[in-house]
């Protein structure tokens, strides 16, 4: 090219005007015009390429701006589908897909809505390098893409990159174009960034999954779990903590423990002590009233390792405390049962002699039998005068009193023997609702001025589940237990002074339990103090004055329920408000006595005692 073609367009035009005087400007002008046209075309191409690049970058930027919304997707599938849509729009693809390696296969997790894809074999991943984008613009010249290109039906153009998580290769992102096209460096870089973004989405959703799993585990724990930071502010509050305190997690989080739950304020200092000493702190059997009854809790506080804070674990051990008390009571009653049996046998023999002798004595002193008249005549005694003397000295009354005392002692001995023996009642499916109703009717006829109660003046609220299942039991024994409870409650309510408009009242409920039937007999009497409640079912324990009670009613009832029926019986009481006795009878009582044959054998042996 001539030297004049190198300067700027202005200089070239000036050069033309200089050479025009030599009449040689035509060839130069033609060349100059051709150069100008080529330069204009080149600039137009550059401008078009620049506009295309700007448009690509703008599409990619729009995709990047949507990333926060992708992060906010509720599910991993929704997030991956949004990634596919963003990639397809940014790179102008026919189809974009995210694949996941699972069970030695690549499964399509999401696409941008075009025809569905089938699983690929895992050997596709074997050729993919980490952190590198592979692209095919027309024909497949990259052998690393050969397998994928063939499996996808040989698209016109293909771009793909590996997605890795913390454990290694996770899957692929692929993009397909229906016709051959050129892949630009910014496009391959964009796909690489999207692969990194998918890895970030995977990590976030895994974190969310683990957090949700941890929350479900913590909420499933049967304990109240509360976490506090170094300042004593609540950072974790599980479902049982909500139930215990009545405060929701939303209300408790971020607040001091004493403010979030005043009833747990005492544990704030314990948590501070655990954090200061870096040693767990515990308190057992912490009594707390929930307004209706006293509950017992075990509290353990663990300091967090490698961070400031503590975990407070609160276990409700009320039922365990109750069961331990019942176990102690059962063991005590079992030991006393043997003592009662020995005492009853030792008392029974002299008592029988006393009762027999007093009966004979009354007969020989009072009855005008031939033998009595003959003996009186032989002793020169007037039998009628003897009767007047005995009546004057009130001897018949004394003999009757001795007989009555002996009979009461015999009743006591019988109760002691029944208390000490395990009987084998015939258990048959029974409608407990009908048993309760008949027992109430029987109790209404109990009127005793000496005991100062009249069932006819006691209100009875009866609530029986209409779907109450029949349970195997001895109707007579259950009726005996219910009568004992009603009589004890009536005597207790007779000692309470009720305000005007109020009076003695029983509330009896029978309902289905998880494995049988539960009966509650509650009264609004004076209730029992804790020390009396703890001993209420002990043999021979009574709060009545001497001669008014034997102390065997509740203990015998307890053994009827627990030993003969395989159930449970326990009491609750609030001083000044009343008492409640609960009976639980199973639908399938365990056979503890060795079956019908053993039962018949023991029955025969007892009949011989």
PADREN-679492 format. One record per residue (C-alpha): x negated, y, z; residue number from 1; residue in three letters. Coordinates in steps of 0.25 Angstrom, whole numbers. Last residue first. Layout:
PADREN-679492
u, v, w, seq, type
X, Y, Z, NUM, Ala
...
This chain:
PADREN-679492
u, v, w, seq, type
226, -293, 424, 609, Unk
233, -304, 416, 608, Unk
240, -295, 407, 607, Unk
227, -288, 404, 606, Unk
221, -300, 399, 605, Unk
233, -303, 389, 604, Unk
232, -289, 384, 603, Unk
217, -290, 382, 602, Unk
219, -303, 374, 601, Unk
230, -296, 366, 600, Unk
222, -285, 362, 599, Unk
210, -294, 358, 598, Unk
219, -301, 349, 597, Unk
225, -288, 343, 596, Unk
212, -281, 340, 595, Unk
199, -279, 347, 594, Unk
203, -268, 356, 593, Unk
197, -255, 350, 592, Unk
207, -255, 338, 591, Unk
204, -241, 332, 590, Unk
217, -233, 331, 589, Unk
221, -230, 317, 588, Unk
232, -219, 317, 587, Unk
224, -212, 328, 586, Unk
230, -206, 340, 585, Unk
226, -192, 345, 584, Unk
232, -187, 358, 583, Unk
230, -172, 362, 582, Unk
233, -166, 376, 581, Unk
236, -151, 376, 580, Unk
235, -143, 389, 579, Unk
241, -130, 393, 578, Unk
239, -115, 393, 577, Unk
234, -111, 407, 576, Unk
221, -119, 406, 575, Unk
219, -123, 391, 574, Unk
219, -138, 389, 573, Unk
215, -148, 379, 572, Unk
217, -163, 381, 571, Unk
212, -176, 373, 570, Unk
217, -189, 368, 569, Unk
211, -197, 357, 568, Unk
216, -210, 350, 567, Unk
212, -225, 350, 566, Unk
226, -229, 355, 565, Unk
223, -237, 367, 564, Unk
210, -231, 371, 563, Unk
211, -216, 367, 562, Unk
226, -214, 369, 561, Unk
230, -223, 380, 560, Unk
217, -220, 387, 559, Unk
220, -205, 387, 558, Unk
234, -207, 392, 557, Unk
228, -216, 403, 556, Unk
219, -204, 407, 555, Unk
230, -194, 405, 554, Unk
240, -201, 415, 553, Unk
229, -206, 425, 552, Unk
227, -195, 434, 551, Unk
236, -201, 445, 550, Unk
246, -190, 447, 549, Unk
254, -183, 458, 548, Unk
249, -191, 470, 547, Unk
237, -182, 473, 546, Unk
239, -168, 466, 545, Unk
239, -167, 451, 544, Unk
226, -163, 444, 543, Unk
223, -177, 440, 542, Unk
211, -186, 436, 541, Unk
214, -200, 439, 540, Unk
208, -205, 425, 539, Unk
202, -193, 417, 538, Unk
211, -187, 406, 537, Unk
212, -173, 412, 536, Unk
197, -173, 416, 535, Unk
192, -163, 405, 534, Unk
205, -155, 406, 533, Unk
203, -153, 421, 532, Unk
189, -147, 419, 531, Unk
194, -138, 408, 530, Unk
206, -133, 416, 529, Unk
219, -138, 412, 528, Unk
232, -132, 406, 527, Unk
243, -125, 414, 526, Unk
254, -130, 405, 525, Unk
257, -127, 391, 524, Unk
257, -141, 386, 523, Unk
251, -149, 374, 522, Unk
253, -163, 370, 521, Unk
246, -165, 356, 520, Unk
247, -178, 348, 519, Unk
238, -181, 337, 518, Unk
241, -192, 327, 517, Unk
231, -200, 318, 516, Unk
218, -199, 310, 515, Unk
218, -184, 306, 514, Unk
229, -180, 315, 513, Unk
244, -180, 313, 512, Unk
252, -172, 323, 511, Unk
259, -173, 336, 510, Unk
261, -161, 344, 509, Unk
267, -159, 358, 508, Unk
268, -145, 364, 507, Unk
273, -146, 378, 506, Unk
279, -134, 385, 505, Unk
281, -129, 399, 504, Unk
287, -115, 400, 503, Unk
287, -101, 395, 502, Unk
298, -90, 395, 501, Unk
294, -85, 409, 500, Unk
280, -89, 412, 499, Unk
276, -103, 415, 498, Unk
271, -108, 428, 497, Unk
262, -120, 426, 496, Unk
263, -133, 435, 495, Unk
274, -139, 428, 494, Unk
266, -138, 415, 493, Unk
256, -148, 421, 492, Unk
266, -158, 425, 491, Unk
273, -157, 411, 490, Unk
259, -159, 404, 489, Unk
256, -171, 413, 488, Unk
270, -177, 410, 487, Unk
268, -174, 395, 486, Unk
254, -180, 394, 485, Unk
258, -192, 401, 484, Unk
270, -194, 393, 483, Unk
262, -193, 380, 482, Unk
253, -204, 385, 481, Unk
264, -213, 389, 480, Unk
271, -211, 376, 479, Unk
258, -215, 369, 478, Unk
257, -227, 377, 477, Unk
271, -231, 374, 476, Unk
270, -229, 359, 475, Unk
257, -237, 358, 474, Unk
250, -232, 346, 473, Unk
247, -233, 331, 472, Unk
250, -220, 324, 471, Unk
262, -215, 316, 470, Unk
259, -203, 307, 469, Unk
265, -190, 311, 468, Unk
271, -184, 298, 467, Unk
282, -176, 306, 466, Unk
271, -170, 315, 465, Unk
276, -169, 328, 464, Unk
277, -155, 336, 463, Unk
285, -155, 349, 462, Unk
286, -143, 358, 461, Unk
291, -148, 371, 460, Unk
297, -138, 381, 459, Unk
296, -143, 396, 458, Unk
309, -142, 404, 457, Unk
314, -156, 401, 456, Unk
301, -161, 405, 455, Unk
303, -157, 419, 454, Unk
291, -154, 428, 453, Unk
290, -153, 443, 452, Unk
282, -165, 446, 451, Unk
291, -169, 457, 450, Unk
303, -164, 449, 449, Unk
300, -175, 439, 448, Unk
308, -175, 426, 447, Unk
303, -184, 414, 446, Unk
315, -186, 405, 445, Unk
308, -176, 395, 444, Unk
296, -185, 395, 443, Unk
303, -196, 388, 442, Unk
309, -187, 377, 441, Unk
295, -182, 375, 440, Unk
289, -196, 374, 439, Unk
300, -200, 364, 438, Unk
296, -188, 355, 437, Unk
281, -191, 356, 436, Unk
283, -206, 353, 435, Unk
292, -201, 341, 434, Unk
281, -192, 336, 433, Unk
271, -203, 338, 432, Unk
277, -213, 328, 431, Unk
270, -225, 331, 430, Unk
261, -235, 323, 429, Unk
259, -247, 333, 428, Unk
248, -248, 343, 427, Unk
250, -260, 353, 426, Unk
243, -256, 366, 425, Unk
230, -262, 369, 424, Unk
227, -257, 383, 423, Unk
213, -253, 388, 422, Unk
213, -253, 403, 421, Unk
208, -243, 413, 420, Unk
219, -233, 412, 419, Unk
230, -244, 412, 418, Unk
223, -249, 425, 417, Unk
223, -236, 431, 416, Unk
237, -233, 427, 415, Unk
242, -246, 434, 414, Unk
234, -242, 446, 413, Unk
241, -229, 447, 412, Unk
254, -235, 445, 411, Unk
251, -245, 456, 410, Unk
247, -233, 465, 409, Unk
260, -226, 462, 408, Unk
267, -240, 465, 407, Unk
260, -240, 478, 406, Unk
263, -226, 482, 405, Unk
278, -229, 479, 404, Unk
277, -242, 488, 403, Unk
271, -234, 499, 402, Unk
281, -224, 498, 401, Unk
292, -234, 498, 400, Unk
286, -241, 511, 399, Unk
286, -227, 517, 398, Unk
300, -225, 514, 397, Unk
304, -238, 520, 396, Unk
296, -235, 533, 395, Unk
303, -222, 536, 394, Unk
302, -224, 551, 393, Unk
317, -223, 553, 392, Unk
319, -232, 541, 391, Unk
309, -242, 546, 390, Unk
316, -242, 560, 389, Unk
330, -243, 554, 388, Unk
325, -255, 546, 387, Unk
320, -261, 558, 386, Unk
333, -259, 565, 385, Unk
340, -266, 554, 384, Unk
330, -278, 555, 383, Unk
332, -279, 570, 382, Unk
319, -286, 575, 381, Unk
318, -298, 584, 380, Unk
305, -302, 576, 379, Unk
312, -315, 571, 378, Unk
324, -306, 567, 377, Unk
315, -297, 559, 376, Unk
308, -309, 552, 375, Unk
322, -315, 548, 374, Unk
327, -302, 543, 373, Unk
315, -299, 534, 372, Unk
316, -314, 529, 371, Unk
331, -312, 526, 370, Unk
328, -299, 518, 369, Unk
334, -286, 524, 368, Unk
324, -278, 515, 367, Unk
317, -266, 523, 366, Unk
304, -271, 530, 365, Unk
301, -284, 522, 364, Unk
304, -278, 509, 363, Unk
296, -265, 512, 362, Unk
284, -273, 516, 361, Unk
285, -282, 504, 360, Unk
285, -270, 495, 359, Unk
274, -264, 503, 358, Unk
266, -277, 502, 357, Unk
267, -278, 487, 356, Unk
263, -264, 485, 355, Unk
251, -264, 494, 354, Unk
247, -277, 488, 353, Unk
248, -272, 474, 352, Unk
240, -260, 478, 351, Unk
229, -269, 485, 350, Unk
227, -276, 471, 349, Unk
229, -264, 462, 348, Unk
219, -255, 469, 347, Unk
207, -263, 465, 346, Unk
212, -266, 451, 345, Unk
215, -251, 449, 344, Unk
202, -246, 454, 343, Unk
195, -256, 445, 342, Unk
203, -251, 433, 341, Unk
201, -236, 436, 340, Unk
186, -238, 437, 339, Unk
186, -244, 424, 338, Unk
194, -233, 418, 337, Unk
185, -223, 425, 336, Unk
174, -227, 416, 335, Unk
183, -226, 404, 334, Unk
189, -213, 408, 333, Unk
175, -207, 410, 332, Unk
170, -212, 396, 331, Unk
183, -206, 390, 330, Unk
181, -193, 397, 329, Unk
167, -191, 393, 328, Unk
172, -195, 379, 327, Unk
183, -185, 379, 326, Unk
174, -174, 384, 325, Unk
164, -178, 372, 324, Unk
176, -177, 363, 323, Unk
180, -163, 367, 322, Unk
166, -158, 366, 321, Unk
165, -164, 352, 320, Unk
178, -158, 349, 319, Unk
174, -144, 354, 318, Unk
160, -146, 347, 317, Unk
162, -134, 337, 316, Unk
148, -133, 331, 315, Unk
142, -119, 329, 314, Unk
129, -118, 321, 313, Unk
122, -104, 320, 312, Unk
111, -103, 310, 311, Unk
100, -92, 312, 310, Unk
93, -81, 305, 309, Unk
80, -76, 301, 308, Unk
73, -84, 290, 307, Unk
63, -94, 289, 306, Unk
71, -104, 297, 305, Unk
85, -101, 302, 304, Unk
87, -101, 317, 303, Unk
97, -112, 321, 302, Unk
108, -109, 331, 301, Unk
117, -121, 337, 300, Unk
130, -119, 344, 299, Unk
139, -130, 349, 298, Unk
153, -126, 351, 297, Unk
164, -129, 361, 296, Unk
179, -124, 359, 295, Unk
188, -120, 370, 294, Unk
203, -119, 366, 293, Unk
213, -110, 360, 292, Unk
206, -97, 359, 291, Unk
194, -102, 352, 290, Unk
186, -103, 366, 289, Unk
171, -106, 365, 288, Unk
163, -115, 373, 287, Unk
148, -118, 368, 286, Unk
146, -133, 369, 285, Unk
131, -132, 365, 284, Unk
122, -120, 362, 283, Unk
110, -121, 352, 282, Unk
98, -113, 348, 281, Unk
89, -117, 337, 280, Unk
75, -111, 338, 279, Unk
68, -100, 331, 278, Unk
67, -92, 344, 277, Unk
72, -79, 339, 276, Unk
82, -85, 329, 275, Unk
88, -94, 339, 274, Unk
89, -83, 349, 273, Unk
96, -74, 339, 272, Unk
106, -85, 336, 271, Unk
109, -87, 351, 270, Unk
111, -73, 352, 269, Unk
121, -73, 341, 268, Unk
128, -85, 347, 267, Unk
135, -78, 357, 266, Unk
142, -70, 347, 265, Unk
149, -82, 341, 264, Unk
163, -78, 346, 263, Unk
161, -64, 341, 262, Unk
160, -70, 326, 261, Unk
156, -60, 316, 260, Unk
152, -49, 326, 259, Unk
143, -59, 335, 258, Unk
137, -65, 322, 257, Unk
133, -52, 316, 256, Unk
139, -49, 303, 255, Unk
134, -52, 289, 254, Unk
143, -63, 286, 253, Unk
155, -65, 296, 252, Unk
166, -58, 289, 251, Unk
163, -66, 276, 250, Unk
161, -79, 283, 249, Unk
174, -78, 289, 248, Unk
177, -76, 304, 247, Unk
186, -85, 312, 246, Unk
175, -89, 321, 245, Unk
174, -104, 320, 244, Unk
182, -105, 307, 243, Unk
172, -95, 300, 242, Unk
160, -102, 307, 241, Unk
166, -115, 301, 240, Unk
166, -109, 287, 239, Unk
151, -105, 287, 238, Unk
145, -91, 291, 237, Unk
131, -88, 286, 236, Unk
124, -74, 287, 235, Unk
129, -69, 300, 234, Unk
121, -58, 306, 233, Unk
113, -61, 318, 232, Unk
102, -51, 314, 231, Unk
92, -62, 311, 230, Unk
103, -68, 302, 229, Unk
115, -77, 306, 228, Unk
120, -90, 300, 227, Unk
133, -96, 305, 226, Unk
137, -111, 304, 225, Unk
150, -116, 311, 224, Unk
149, -131, 311, 223, Unk
156, -142, 304, 222, Unk
147, -139, 291, 221, Unk
155, -138, 279, 220, Unk
154, -123, 278, 219, Unk
138, -124, 278, 218, Unk
139, -135, 268, 217, Unk
148, -126, 259, 216, Unk
139, -114, 261, 215, Unk
127, -122, 258, 214, Unk
133, -127, 245, 213, Unk
138, -113, 241, 212, Unk
123, -108, 243, 211, Unk
118, -120, 235, 210, Unk
127, -117, 224, 209, Unk
124, -102, 224, 208, Unk
109, -105, 224, 207, Unk
111, -115, 213, 206, Unk
120, -104, 206, 205, Unk
108, -94, 207, 204, Unk
98, -103, 203, 203, Unk
106, -107, 190, 202, Unk
108, -93, 187, 201, Unk
93, -90, 188, 200, Unk
90, -102, 179, 199, Unk
100, -96, 169, 198, Unk
94, -83, 170, 197, Unk
80, -89, 167, 196, Unk
87, -95, 155, 195, Unk
93, -82, 151, 194, Unk
79, -75, 152, 193, Unk
74, -86, 142, 192, Unk
85, -83, 133, 191, Unk
82, -69, 133, 190, Unk
67, -71, 130, 189, Unk
72, -80, 118, 188, Unk
81, -68, 113, 187, Unk
70, -57, 115, 186, Unk
60, -66, 107, 185, Unk
70, -66, 95, 184, Unk
76, -79, 90, 183, Unk
79, -79, 75, 182, Unk
91, -85, 70, 181, Unk
96, -98, 63, 180, Unk
111, -100, 63, 179, Unk
121, -106, 73, 178, Unk
113, -100, 85, 177, Unk
110, -108, 98, 176, Unk
106, -104, 112, 175, Unk
101, -114, 122, 174, Unk
99, -112, 137, 173, Unk
93, -125, 143, 172, Unk
93, -133, 156, 171, Unk
88, -134, 170, 170, Unk
73, -137, 168, 169, Unk
66, -136, 182, 168, Unk
70, -136, 196, 167, Unk
71, -121, 199, 166, Unk
79, -119, 186, 165, Unk
75, -120, 172, 164, Unk
82, -116, 159, 163, Unk
75, -120, 146, 162, Unk
77, -111, 133, 161, Unk
84, -112, 120, 160, Unk
86, -105, 107, 159, Unk
92, -112, 95, 158, Unk
95, -107, 80, 157, Unk
103, -113, 69, 156, Unk
109, -124, 78, 155, Unk
104, -138, 76, 154, Unk
115, -146, 83, 153, Unk
112, -143, 97, 152, Unk
105, -156, 99, 151, Unk
96, -154, 87, 150, Unk
91, -140, 92, 149, Unk
89, -146, 106, 148, Unk
80, -157, 101, 147, Unk
72, -148, 92, 146, Unk
70, -136, 101, 145, Unk
57, -141, 106, 144, Unk
53, -144, 92, 143, Unk
53, -129, 88, 142, Unk
55, -128, 73, 141, Unk
70, -130, 74, 140, Unk
75, -123, 62, 139, Unk
82, -109, 63, 138, Unk
78, -100, 75, 137, Unk
74, -110, 86, 136, Unk
71, -105, 100, 135, Unk
64, -110, 112, 134, Unk
64, -101, 125, 133, Unk
53, -104, 135, 132, Unk
53, -104, 150, 131, Unk
51, -119, 151, 130, Unk
48, -127, 139, 129, Unk
59, -135, 132, 128, Unk
56, -148, 126, 127, Unk
61, -158, 137, 126, Unk
73, -150, 138, 125, Unk
80, -157, 126, 124, Unk
77, -170, 132, 123, Unk
88, -168, 142, 122, Unk
99, -173, 132, 121, Unk
109, -163, 128, 120, Unk
123, -162, 133, 119, Unk
134, -157, 123, 118, Unk
138, -143, 120, 117, Unk
151, -136, 119, 116, Unk
155, -127, 107, 115, Unk
153, -112, 110, 114, Unk
156, -105, 124, 113, Unk
143, -99, 127, 112, Unk
138, -112, 133, 111, Unk
136, -118, 147, 110, Unk
131, -130, 155, 109, Unk
127, -138, 142, 108, Unk
121, -151, 148, 107, Unk
107, -155, 145, 106, Unk
105, -170, 149, 105, Unk
96, -178, 158, 104, Unk
107, -178, 169, 103, Unk
107, -162, 169, 102, Unk
99, -152, 161, 101, Unk
108, -140, 159, 100, Unk
111, -133, 146, 99, Unk
115, -118, 144, 98, Unk
121, -115, 131, 97, Unk
121, -104, 120, 96, Unk
129, -105, 107, 95, Unk
130, -97, 94, 94, Unk
120, -87, 99, 93, Unk
119, -72, 99, 92, Unk
107, -71, 108, 91, Unk
113, -62, 119, 90, Unk
127, -67, 116, 89, Unk
123, -82, 117, 88, Unk
114, -80, 129, 87, Unk
125, -72, 137, 86, Unk
136, -83, 134, 85, Unk
126, -94, 138, 84, Unk
123, -86, 151, 83, Unk
138, -84, 154, 82, Unk
140, -99, 152, 81, Unk
129, -102, 162, 80, Unk
135, -93, 173, 79, Unk
149, -99, 171, 78, Unk
143, -113, 173, 77, Unk
135, -109, 185, 76, Unk
147, -104, 192, 75, Unk
153, -91, 198, 74, Unk
145, -82, 188, 73, Unk
138, -70, 195, 72, Unk
125, -73, 189, 71, Unk
131, -72, 175, 70, Unk
137, -59, 178, 69, Unk
123, -54, 182, 68, Unk
118, -59, 169, 67, Unk
127, -51, 160, 66, Unk
117, -40, 159, 65, Unk
107, -50, 153, 64, Unk
117, -54, 142, 63, Unk
119, -39, 139, 62, Unk
104, -37, 139, 61, Unk
103, -49, 129, 60, Unk
113, -43, 120, 59, Unk
106, -30, 121, 58, Unk
93, -36, 118, 57, Unk
99, -43, 106, 56, Unk
105, -30, 101, 55, Unk
92, -23, 103, 54, Unk
84, -33, 95, 53, Unk
95, -33, 84, 52, Unk
94, -18, 84, 51, Unk
78, -19, 83, 50, Unk
79, -29, 72, 49, Unk
88, -20, 64, 48, Unk
79, -8, 67, 47, Unk
67, -16, 63, 46, Unk
74, -20, 50, 45, Unk
78, -6, 47, 44, Unk
64, -1, 50, 43, Unk
59, -12, 40, 42, Unk
70, -8, 30, 41, Unk
65, 7, 31, 40, Unk
51, 3, 30, 39, Unk
53, -5, 18, 38, Unk
61, 7, 11, 37, Unk
50, 16, 15, 36, Unk
40, 7, 9, 35, Unk
48, 6, -4, 34, Unk
49, 21, -5, 33, Unk
34, 23, -3, 32, Unk
31, 13, -13, 31, Unk
40, 20, -23, 30, Unk
35, 33, -20, 29, Unk
20, 29, -22, 28, Unk
24, 23, -35, 27, Unk
31, 36, -39, 26, Unk
21, 46, -33, 25, Unk
10, 45, -43, 24, Unk
12, 59, -51, 23, Unk
0, 65, -45, 22, Unk
8, 76, -39, 21, Unk
17, 66, -33, 20, Unk
6, 61, -25, 19, Unk
7, 72, -14, 18, Unk
22, 70, -13, 17, Unk
21, 55, -12, 16, Unk
11, 57, -1, 15, Unk
21, 67, 6, 14, Unk
31, 56, 6, 13, Unk
21, 46, 11, 12, Unk
17, 55, 22, 11, Unk
32, 56, 26, 10, Unk
34, 41, 26, 9, Unk
22, 39, 35, 8, Unk
9, 35, 29, 7, Unk
5, 21, 24, 6, Unk
11, 22, 10, 5, Unk
1, 32, 5, 4, Unk
-11, 23, 8, 3, Unk
-6, 14, -4, 2, Unk
0, 0, 0, 1, Unk
